[in-house]
Amino acid sequence: MPRTLTVGLDGSPESLAAADWAAREALLRDLPLRLVNASQWQAPAYAPASGLDMPPLPRDLQHAAARRLLDDARAHIAGRHPGLPVEAEDIPGLPVPALLKAADDAELLVLGSRGLGKVAGFLLGSVSLAVLAGSERPVVLVRSAEPDGQDRPADDPAGARTAGTDRRDVVLGLGLDKPDDRVLDFAFDAASRRAARLRVVHGWTLPPYSYGGDLMPELDDDMARQVRRELSGVLRPWQERFPAVEVSTQTTVGGAGPHLVDASRDAALVVVGRRIRRSAVGTHIGPVTQALLHHAAAPVAVIPHD
């Protein structure tokens, strides 16, 4: 199957916002857009307050609802982007395994994520979290716009501000412990396609004997310079590969999570990596990524790697 940019729909405002974002991204990547809905529902895992069983709807009604949802979304996208090839499919199976299978055939999987407002940010649903943790393809989580429509600037297809020529940064959270090429390639490519600056954020930890730099300030300064040199060394071949991408770096003592959240407030996209762990227990999402997913204001791309 040819690569597509795939978005999972469930009828929520968040998933429709994800479809809008995915359509613009598909245009940037010159890819067809695939809208999917896993319409097989299951009964709740909890007992209802009434004490009565709540069986799922018959399969034919589930399928009919899925088709209406997909047709409406396809018409919405076609109205905004008439030249974009769009296909829509009611895919078989429960949502998590069905979306994971759809991700295998996709260049990128895009999902909506429920927002709780400007402070709380993301509230990841169980489906989004499970898909994110299990996918071996890049996944982007998109939150819907705030009700007043004032929290984010409007986007053109390249993710730029509509006023003037200012373009929002692509932000990359980068660790220096075996940085993966897939994460770097995704971030530089995203910035290049948007003609945007790439802002690289790296958090590092002081040794325990430093006591916050009070006792050995010269040693701590030397360590900070060494971190900056290592970061420059990692980025140099990518800057040579993408010479048009302007790169700025930020190294900070402590976890990078809060700094990535802060940077997301004026970003087109935030990119982080996730190490693939194939054990059957846990969600396999690190603390920096977890914090970012709960509080970021921009779409977040999570790139799995070995």
ABEGO torsion letter per residue (X at the ends): XBBBBBBBBAGBAAAAAAAAAAAAAAAAAGBBBBBBBBABBBBBABBBAAGBBBBBBBAAAAAAAAAAAAAAAAAAAAAABAABBBBBBBBBEBAAAAAAAAAAABABBBBBBBBAEAAAEBBBBAAAAAAAAABABBBBBBBBBBAAGAABBBBBAAGBBABEABBBBBBBBBBABGBBAAAAAAAAAAAAAAGBBBBBBBBBBBBAAAGGGAABAAAAAAAAAAAAAAAAAAAAAAAAABAABBBBBBBBBEBAAAAAAAAAAABABBBBBBBBBABABEAGBBAAAAAAAAABABBBBBBBBX
